Amino acid sequence: MQNSVIFGSVNANRDHYELAATALAQADPGWLADLITNQVPLDRWKEAYARESDDIKAILTFTDTSPQPRPGDQPI
């Protein structure tokens, strides 16, 4: 499973959020990818707040370390 979450906080109302979501859905994926300039694992979260001069957007990455079912395993 490759679930993704986008979480953020800005001083805007729901209409602004909906306009932004629509604009992002229509944006060029390559351009959007270039906005993420720093990906930091959750256990090193403080690094996401250490701004560099060329940073645009830092994100925290969550790695699932729970055991994954093997083929043929029965769900519990």
Jmol script that loads the backbone (N, CA, C; Angstrom):
load data "model"
ATOM      1  N   MET A   1       0.833  -1.156   0.000  1.00  0.00           N
ATOM      2  CA  MET A   1       0.000   0.000   0.000  1.00  0.00           C
ATOM      3  C   MET A   1       0.893   1.238   0.000  1.00  0.00           C
ATOM      4  N   GLN A   2       0.588   2.190  -0.828  1.00  0.00           N
ATOM      5  CA  GLN A   2       1.372   3.422  -0.881  1.00  0.00           C
ATOM      6  C   GLN A   2       0.463   4.615  -0.638  1.00  0.00           C
ATOM      7  N   ASN A   3       0.004   4.744   0.604  1.00  0.00           N
ATOM      8  CA  ASN A   3      -0.851   5.864   0.970  1.00  0.00           C
ATOM      9  C   ASN A   3      -0.014   7.121   1.115  1.00  0.00           C
ATOM     10  N   SER A   4      -0.594   8.243   0.808  1.00  0.00           N
ATOM     11  CA  SER A   4       0.069   9.531   0.965  1.00  0.00           C
ATOM     12  C   SER A   4      -0.859  10.484   1.701  1.00  0.00           C
ATOM     13  N   VAL A   5      -0.257  11.393   2.432  1.00  0.00           N
ATOM     14  CA  VAL A   5      -1.014  12.402   3.161  1.00  0.00           C
ATOM     15  C   VAL A   5      -0.371  13.750   2.912  1.00  0.00           C
ATOM     16  N   ILE A   6      -1.190  14.751   2.674  1.00  0.00           N
ATOM     17  CA  ILE A   6      -0.706  16.127   2.607  1.00  0.00           C
ATOM     18  C   ILE A   6      -1.328  16.843   3.793  1.00  0.00           C
ATOM     19  N   PHE A   7      -0.499  17.423   4.625  1.00  0.00           N
ATOM     20  CA  PHE A   7      -0.969  18.111   5.814  1.00  0.00           C
ATOM     21  C   PHE A   7      -0.282  19.451   5.888  1.00  0.00           C
ATOM     22  N   GLY A   8      -1.022  20.479   6.153  1.00  0.00           N
ATOM     23  CA  GLY A   8      -0.413  21.796   6.263  1.00  0.00           C
ATOM     24  C   GLY A   8      -1.317  22.740   7.021  1.00  0.00           C
ATOM     25  N   SER A   9      -0.774  23.868   7.332  1.00  0.00           N
ATOM     26  CA  SER A   9      -1.542  24.870   8.049  1.00  0.00           C
ATOM     27  C   SER A   9      -1.205  26.239   7.484  1.00  0.00           C
ATOM     28  N   VAL A  10      -2.221  26.952   7.088  1.00  0.00           N
ATOM     29  CA  VAL A  10      -2.035  28.314   6.589  1.00  0.00           C
ATOM     30  C   VAL A  10      -3.176  29.171   7.111  1.00  0.00           C
ATOM     31  N   ASN A  11      -3.025  30.458   7.012  1.00  0.00           N
ATOM     32  CA  ASN A  11      -4.065  31.376   7.445  1.00  0.00           C
ATOM     33  C   ASN A  11      -5.012  31.608   6.267  1.00  0.00           C
ATOM     34  N   ALA A  12      -5.866  30.620   6.013  1.00  0.00           N
ATOM     35  CA  ALA A  12      -6.794  30.706   4.891  1.00  0.00           C
ATOM     36  C   ALA A  12      -8.088  29.990   5.270  1.00  0.00           C
ATOM     37  N   ASN A  13      -9.144  30.280   4.528  1.00  0.00           N
ATOM     38  CA  ASN A  13     -10.410  29.616   4.797  1.00  0.00           C
ATOM     39  C   ASN A  13     -10.618  28.449   3.830  1.00  0.00           C
ATOM     40  N   ARG A  14     -11.742  27.780   3.949  1.00  0.00           N
ATOM     41  CA  ARG A  14     -12.000  26.602   3.127  1.00  0.00           C
ATOM     42  C   ARG A  14     -12.017  26.923   1.626  1.00  0.00           C
ATOM     43  N   ASP A  15     -12.563  28.075   1.252  1.00  0.00           N
ATOM     44  CA  ASP A  15     -12.582  28.460  -0.162  1.00  0.00           C
ATOM     45  C   ASP A  15     -11.165  28.552  -0.722  1.00  0.00           C
ATOM     46  N   HIS A  16     -10.260  29.124   0.062  1.00  0.00           N
ATOM     47  CA  HIS A  16      -8.861  29.214  -0.372  1.00  0.00           C
ATOM     48  C   HIS A  16      -8.261  27.826  -0.535  1.00  0.00           C
ATOM     49  N   TYR A  17      -8.554  26.943   0.401  1.00  0.00           N
ATOM     50  CA  TYR A  17      -8.054  25.577   0.328  1.00  0.00           C
ATOM     51  C   TYR A  17      -8.555  24.883  -0.941  1.00  0.00           C
ATOM     52  N   GLU A  18      -9.849  25.021  -1.224  1.00  0.00           N
ATOM     53  CA  GLU A  18     -10.428  24.377  -2.406  1.00  0.00           C
ATOM     54  C   GLU A  18      -9.836  24.939  -3.696  1.00  0.00           C
ATOM     55  N   LEU A  19      -9.624  26.251  -3.755  1.00  0.00           N
ATOM     56  CA  LEU A  19      -8.989  26.855  -4.932  1.00  0.00           C
ATOM     57  C   LEU A  19      -7.564  26.329  -5.108  1.00  0.00           C
ATOM     58  N   ALA A  20      -6.839  26.229  -4.004  1.00  0.00           N
ATOM     59  CA  ALA A  20      -5.466  25.725  -4.068  1.00  0.00           C
ATOM     60  C   ALA A  20      -5.443  24.260  -4.497  1.00  0.00           C
ATOM     61  N   ALA A  21      -6.346  23.455  -3.946  1.00  0.00           N
ATOM     62  CA  ALA A  21      -6.401  22.036  -4.315  1.00  0.00           C
ATOM     63  C   ALA A  21      -6.701  21.866  -5.798  1.00  0.00           C
ATOM     64  N   THR A  22      -7.604  22.668  -6.336  1.00  0.00           N
ATOM     65  CA  THR A  22      -7.930  22.616  -7.757  1.00  0.00           C
ATOM     66  C   THR A  22      -6.721  23.021  -8.602  1.00  0.00           C
ATOM     67  N   ALA A  23      -6.047  24.090  -8.207  1.00  0.00           N
ATOM     68  CA  ALA A  23      -4.869  24.549  -8.952  1.00  0.00           C
ATOM     69  C   ALA A  23      -3.763  23.498  -8.923  1.00  0.00           C
ATOM     70  N   LEU A  24      -3.536  22.889  -7.770  1.00  0.00           N
ATOM     71  CA  LEU A  24      -2.488  21.865  -7.670  1.00  0.00           C
ATOM     72  C   LEU A  24      -2.832  20.631  -8.491  1.00  0.00           C
ATOM     73  N   ALA A  25      -4.112  20.258  -8.526  1.00  0.00           N
ATOM     74  CA  ALA A  25      -4.526  19.090  -9.311  1.00  0.00           C
ATOM     75  C   ALA A  25      -4.297  19.303 -10.804  1.00  0.00           C
ATOM     76  N   GLN A  26      -4.311  20.565 -11.249  1.00  0.00           N
ATOM     77  CA  GLN A  26      -4.136  20.877 -12.668  1.00  0.00           C
ATOM     78  C   GLN A  26      -2.699  21.249 -13.020  1.00  0.00           C
ATOM     79  N   ALA A  27      -1.839  21.342 -12.017  1.00  0.00           N
ATOM     80  CA  ALA A  27      -0.462  21.787 -12.251  1.00  0.00           C
ATOM     81  C   ALA A  27       0.383  20.674 -12.863  1.00  0.00           C
ATOM     82  N   ASP A  28       1.448  21.081 -13.509  1.00  0.00           N
ATOM     83  CA  ASP A  28       2.406  20.147 -14.104  1.00  0.00           C
ATOM     84  C   ASP A  28       3.097  19.348 -12.988  1.00  0.00           C
ATOM     85  N   PRO A  29       3.041  17.999 -13.038  1.00  0.00           N
ATOM     86  CA  PRO A  29       3.652  17.189 -11.985  1.00  0.00           C
ATOM     87  C   PRO A  29       5.156  17.445 -11.793  1.00  0.00           C
ATOM     88  N   GLY A  30       5.867  17.713 -12.871  1.00  0.00           N
ATOM     89  CA  GLY A  30       7.300  18.004 -12.760  1.00  0.00           C
ATOM     90  C   GLY A  30       7.548  19.284 -11.992  1.00  0.00           C
ATOM     91  N   TRP A  31       6.746  20.283 -12.253  1.00  0.00           N
ATOM     92  CA  TRP A  31       6.868  21.556 -11.542  1.00  0.00           C
ATOM     93  C   TRP A  31       6.574  21.361 -10.063  1.00  0.00           C
ATOM     94  N   LEU A  32       5.520  20.584  -9.774  1.00  0.00           N
ATOM     95  CA  LEU A  32       5.187  20.319  -8.377  1.00  0.00           C
ATOM     96  C   LEU A  32       6.318  19.580  -7.665  1.00  0.00           C
ATOM     97  N   ALA A  33       6.908  18.584  -8.318  1.00  0.00           N
ATOM     98  CA  ALA A  33       8.010  17.817  -7.712  1.00  0.00           C
ATOM     99  C   ALA A  33       9.193  18.715  -7.391  1.00  0.00           C
ATOM    100  N   ASP A  34       9.424  19.711  -8.226  1.00  0.00           N
ATOM    101  CA  ASP A  34      10.551  20.624  -7.995  1.00  0.00           C
ATOM    102  C   ASP A  34      10.335  21.518  -6.774  1.00  0.00           C
ATOM    103  N   LEU A  35       9.097  21.658  -6.316  1.00  0.00           N
ATOM    104  CA  LEU A  35       8.824  22.473  -5.134  1.00  0.00           C
ATOM    105  C   LEU A  35       9.327  21.812  -3.855  1.00  0.00           C
ATOM    106  N   ILE A  36       9.406  20.479  -3.853  1.00  0.00           N
ATOM    107  CA  ILE A  36       9.891  19.753  -2.680  1.00  0.00           C
ATOM    108  C   ILE A  36      11.411  19.665  -2.791  1.00  0.00           C
ATOM    109  N   THR A  37      12.070  20.473  -1.990  1.00  0.00           N
ATOM    110  CA  THR A  37      13.528  20.559  -2.080  1.00  0.00           C
ATOM    111  C   THR A  37      14.242  19.818  -0.958  1.00  0.00           C
ATOM    112  N   ASN A  38      13.489  19.322   0.022  1.00  0.00           N
ATOM    113  CA  ASN A  38      14.117  18.633   1.138  1.00  0.00           C
ATOM    114  C   ASN A  38      13.144  17.610   1.699  1.00  0.00           C
ATOM    115  N   GLN A  39      13.556  16.334   1.718  1.00  0.00           N
ATOM    116  CA  GLN A  39      12.754  15.262   2.309  1.00  0.00           C
ATOM    117  C   GLN A  39      13.512  14.722   3.508  1.00  0.00           C
ATOM    118  N   VAL A  40      12.860  14.742   4.664  1.00  0.00           N
ATOM    119  CA  VAL A  40      13.523  14.383   5.916  1.00  0.00           C
ATOM    120  C   VAL A  40      12.744  13.269   6.610  1.00  0.00           C
ATOM    121  N   PRO A  41      13.416  12.197   7.041  1.00  0.00           N
ATOM    122  CA  PRO A  41      12.720  11.156   7.809  1.00  0.00           C
ATOM    123  C   PRO A  41      12.179  11.723   9.120  1.00  0.00           C
ATOM    124  N   LEU A  42      11.070  11.191   9.583  1.00  0.00           N
ATOM    125  CA  LEU A  42      10.412  11.698  10.778  1.00  0.00           C
ATOM    126  C   LEU A  42      11.343  11.755  11.981  1.00  0.00           C
ATOM    127  N   ASP A  43      12.213  10.762  12.133  1.00  0.00           N
ATOM    128  CA  ASP A  43      13.092  10.751  13.301  1.00  0.00           C
ATOM    129  C   ASP A  43      14.163  11.847  13.265  1.00  0.00           C
ATOM    130  N   ARG A  44      14.291  12.545  12.133  1.00  0.00           N
ATOM    131  CA  ARG A  44      15.231  13.671  12.020  1.00  0.00           C
ATOM    132  C   ARG A  44      14.472  14.966  11.714  1.00  0.00           C
ATOM    133  N   TRP A  45      13.268  15.111  12.279  1.00  0.00           N
ATOM    134  CA  TRP A  45      12.361  16.203  11.965  1.00  0.00           C
ATOM    135  C   TRP A  45      12.977  17.580  12.146  1.00  0.00           C
ATOM    136  N   LYS A  46      13.900  17.740  13.074  1.00  0.00           N
ATOM    137  CA  LYS A  46      14.489  19.060  13.313  1.00  0.00           C
ATOM    138  C   LYS A  46      15.208  19.583  12.062  1.00  0.00           C
ATOM    139  N   GLU A  47      15.736  18.676  11.248  1.00  0.00           N
ATOM    140  CA  GLU A  47      16.422  19.085  10.017  1.00  0.00           C
ATOM    141  C   GLU A  47      15.475  19.789   9.044  1.00  0.00           C
ATOM    142  N   ALA A  48      14.200  19.467   9.108  1.00  0.00           N
ATOM    143  CA  ALA A  48      13.227  20.097   8.207  1.00  0.00           C
ATOM    144  C   ALA A  48      13.064  21.576   8.514  1.00  0.00           C
ATOM    145  N   TYR A  49      13.413  21.973   9.743  1.00  0.00           N
ATOM    146  CA  TYR A  49      13.286  23.375  10.139  1.00  0.00           C
ATOM    147  C   TYR A  49      14.577  24.158   9.967  1.00  0.00           C
ATOM    148  N   ALA A  50      15.639  23.502   9.565  1.00  0.00           N
ATOM    149  CA  ALA A  50      16.912  24.184   9.328  1.00  0.00           C
ATOM    150  C   ALA A  50      16.933  24.643   7.873  1.00  0.00           C
ATOM    151  N   ARG A  51      16.482  25.851   7.630  1.00  0.00           N
ATOM    152  CA  ARG A  51      16.342  26.361   6.260  1.00  0.00           C
ATOM    153  C   ARG A  51      17.678  26.604   5.595  1.00  0.00           C
ATOM    154  N   GLU A  52      17.720  26.240   4.340  1.00  0.00           N
ATOM    155  CA  GLU A  52      18.843  26.567   3.473  1.00  0.00           C
ATOM    156  C   GLU A  52      18.364  27.649   2.506  1.00  0.00           C
ATOM    157  N   SER A  53      19.297  28.364   1.911  1.00  0.00           N
ATOM    158  CA  SER A  53      18.919  29.495   1.055  1.00  0.00           C
ATOM    159  C   SER A  53      18.113  29.072  -0.177  1.00  0.00           C
ATOM    160  N   ASP A  54      18.286  27.841  -0.646  1.00  0.00           N
ATOM    161  CA  ASP A  54      17.569  27.397  -1.850  1.00  0.00           C
ATOM    162  C   ASP A  54      16.356  26.520  -1.533  1.00  0.00           C
ATOM    163  N   ASP A  55      15.969  26.418  -0.262  1.00  0.00           N
ATOM    164  CA  ASP A  55      14.801  25.620   0.101  1.00  0.00           C
ATOM    165  C   ASP A  55      13.515  26.271  -0.382  1.00  0.00           C
ATOM    166  N   ILE A  56      12.606  25.432  -0.831  1.00  0.00           N
ATOM    167  CA  ILE A  56      11.258  25.877  -1.156  1.00  0.00           C
ATOM    168  C   ILE A  56      10.293  25.210  -0.175  1.00  0.00           C
ATOM    169  N   LYS A  57      10.292  23.865  -0.160  1.00  0.00           N
ATOM    170  CA  LYS A  57       9.388  23.143   0.731  1.00  0.00           C
ATOM    171  C   LYS A  57      10.093  21.898   1.255  1.00  0.00           C
ATOM    172  N   ALA A  58      10.074  21.744   2.570  1.00  0.00           N
ATOM    173  CA  ALA A  58      10.599  20.532   3.204  1.00  0.00           C
ATOM    174  C   ALA A  58       9.411  19.670   3.618  1.00  0.00           C
ATOM    175  N   ILE A  59       9.564  18.356   3.488  1.00  0.00           N
ATOM    176  CA  ILE A  59       8.512  17.442   3.912  1.00  0.00           C
ATOM    177  C   ILE A  59       9.107  16.380   4.821  1.00  0.00           C
ATOM    178  N   LEU A  60       8.270  15.857   5.712  1.00  0.00           N
ATOM    179  CA  LEU A  60       8.657  14.738   6.555  1.00  0.00           C
ATOM    180  C   LEU A  60       8.204  13.459   5.879  1.00  0.00           C
ATOM    181  N   THR A  61       9.070  12.460   5.884  1.00  0.00           N
ATOM    182  CA  THR A  61       8.718  11.169   5.296  1.00  0.00           C
ATOM    183  C   THR A  61       8.468  10.173   6.410  1.00  0.00           C
ATOM    184  N   PHE A  62       7.442   9.380   6.242  1.00  0.00           N
ATOM    185  CA  PHE A  62       7.063   8.360   7.206  1.00  0.00           C
ATOM    186  C   PHE A  62       7.334   7.004   6.580  1.00  0.00           C
ATOM    187  N   THR A  63       8.156   6.210   7.217  1.00  0.00           N
ATOM    188  CA  THR A  63       8.468   4.881   6.719  1.00  0.00           C
ATOM    189  C   THR A  63       7.768   3.866   7.601  1.00  0.00           C
ATOM    190  N   ASP A  64       7.017   3.006   6.985  1.00  0.00           N
ATOM    191  CA  ASP A  64       6.313   1.965   7.726  1.00  0.00           C
ATOM    192  C   ASP A  64       7.298   0.858   8.062  1.00  0.00           C
ATOM    193  N   THR A  65       7.586   0.697   9.339  1.00  0.00           N
ATOM    194  CA  THR A  65       8.535  -0.327   9.764  1.00  0.00           C
ATOM    195  C   THR A  65       7.830  -1.547  10.342  1.00  0.00           C
ATOM    196  N   SER A  66       6.495  -1.568  10.266  1.00  0.00           N
ATOM    197  CA  SER A  66       5.777  -2.733  10.782  1.00  0.00           C
ATOM    198  C   SER A  66       5.984  -3.914   9.833  1.00  0.00           C
ATOM    199  N   PRO A  67       5.926  -5.124  10.369  1.00  0.00           N
ATOM    200  CA  PRO A  67       6.117  -6.308   9.511  1.00  0.00           C
ATOM    201  C   PRO A  67       5.068  -6.356   8.413  1.00  0.00           C
ATOM    202  N   GLN A  68       5.494  -6.660   7.220  1.00  0.00           N
ATOM    203  CA  GLN A  68       4.584  -6.768   6.086  1.00  0.00           C
ATOM    204  C   GLN A  68       4.174  -8.224   5.919  1.00  0.00           C
ATOM    205  N   PRO A  69       2.903  -8.469   5.561  1.00  0.00           N
ATOM    206  CA  PRO A  69       2.472  -9.859   5.386  1.00  0.00           C
ATOM    207  C   PRO A  69       3.200 -10.506   4.216  1.00  0.00           C
ATOM    208  N   ARG A  70       3.490 -11.778   4.386  1.00  0.00           N
ATOM    209  CA  ARG A  70       4.121 -12.541   3.307  1.00  0.00           C
ATOM    210  C   ARG A  70       3.034 -13.150   2.441  1.00  0.00           C
ATOM    211  N   PRO A  71       3.339 -13.435   1.181  1.00  0.00           N
ATOM    212  CA  PRO A  71       2.329 -14.088   0.335  1.00  0.00           C
ATOM    213  C   PRO A  71       1.844 -15.370   0.991  1.00  0.00           C
ATOM    214  N   GLY A  72       0.549 -15.546   1.043  1.00  0.00           N
ATOM    215  CA  GLY A  72      -0.034 -16.738   1.624  1.00  0.00           C
ATOM    216  C   GLY A  72      -0.417 -16.599   3.087  1.00  0.00           C
ATOM    217  N   ASP A  73       0.055 -15.533   3.766  1.00  0.00           N
ATOM    218  CA  ASP A  73      -0.328 -15.312   5.164  1.00  0.00           C
ATOM    219  C   ASP A  73      -1.814 -15.014   5.241  1.00  0.00           C
ATOM    220  N   GLN A  74      -2.451 -15.504   6.290  1.00  0.00           N
ATOM    221  CA  GLN A  74      -3.865 -15.248   6.509  1.00  0.00           C
ATOM    222  C   GLN A  74      -4.015 -13.995   7.354  1.00  0.00           C
ATOM    223  N   PRO A  75      -4.966 -13.095   7.006  1.00  0.00           N
ATOM    224  CA  PRO A  75      -5.197 -11.919   7.836  1.00  0.00           C
ATOM    225  C   PRO A  75      -5.668 -12.313   9.233  1.00  0.00           C
ATOM    226  N   ILE A  76      -5.316 -11.510  10.201  1.00  0.00           N
ATOM    227  CA  ILE A  76      -5.719 -11.794  11.586  1.00  0.00           C
ATOM    228  C   ILE A  76      -7.089 -11.214  11.839  1.00  0.00           C
TER     229      ILE A  76
END
end "model"
wireframe off; spacefill off
backbone 0.3
color backbone group
